[in-house]
Amino acid sequence: MQKNNPKTEKFDIRLSLEEQELIRLAASMQSTSPTSFIRQQAVVAAQTVIHENNRFVVSDEQWQIMERVLNRKAKTLPNLRKRLSGSDDWDK
């Protein structure tokens, strides 16, 4: 995400009085505005959710299977080799 993105979009949320007070207090503790505080925290939370949903965990047994498969000698595929060795229409 670029740091100098212009902020052109508006995102409205409704908060209870207690939530507003909590956010104002936290924002003041970080010497920022409530809007900046909410934006910064929302972006961090969104990045975390995306990161957690884009990684996967495998067991030791699954990892060993993956290593065995990845470390196998590559197979030669004659038809693929023949196709890739010739020229294509866009090479002309």
N, C-alpha and C positions, 0 to 999 in steps of 0.2 A: 504494500500500500504506500503510495507516495505521501510524503509529509506536507507538501504544499498544495494539496488538492483544494480548490475553492469549495467553500461550503455553500451549495446552492439549493439543496433539498431540505425541506422541513419535515420533521418527524414528531408528531404530537403524542403525548402520553398523559394519562390522568393519574394523579397521585393522591393518596390520602394526606391529611395534614401532618400526620406523624412521619410519613415517608418524605415529605417535603422538608421537614425540619431536620431529619436525619441526613438527607443529601446536602442541605445547606451547611450543616455542621462539618460534615466530611470534606466538602469543597473548601470551606474556609481553612480547615486544617492543612490543606494542600495548596493554599494560596491561589485558588482558581475559582472560576464562576461555577455555579451549579450546572449550567449548560455544558461547559467544558468537562466538568467532572463526569456527568452522565455519559457524554459522548465517549470520553476516554475509557471509562469502565465498560461501556457497552461493546466497544471495539475489541477490547481485551477478552471479554466474555465470548464474543462471537468467534474470535481466533481460536480460543481454547476449545470450543465446541467443534469447530471444523477440524482442528488437529486431532482431537480424540476420536472423531468419526472417520479419519483417514488413515489411522494406524491400526495394526492388528497384532495380536499376541498369539504366539504358538507355543505349544508345549515342547519339552526337550525332545520327545519322540518325534513330533512333527518336524522340528528343526533338523534332526538327523536325517529324516527322509528327504527333506528339501536339499540338504547338502549332498546326499548321495545322488539325487537326480541332477543337480546342477554341476556336479563334478564328473559326471559320466562323459566319456569321449563322444564328441559330436558325430552324428550319423551323416554320411554322405547321401544326399538325395539326388540321384542322377538326373531326373527330369527337371528339378529346380536348377541344378548346375547348368544343364543344357539351355534352359530358358534364360538364365542370367548371363550366359556367355555370349549370346547373340545380341544383335542390335535391335532396337525398337524403332517404331515409326518416328518418334520424336527425336531420335538421334540423327536422323537424316537431314 
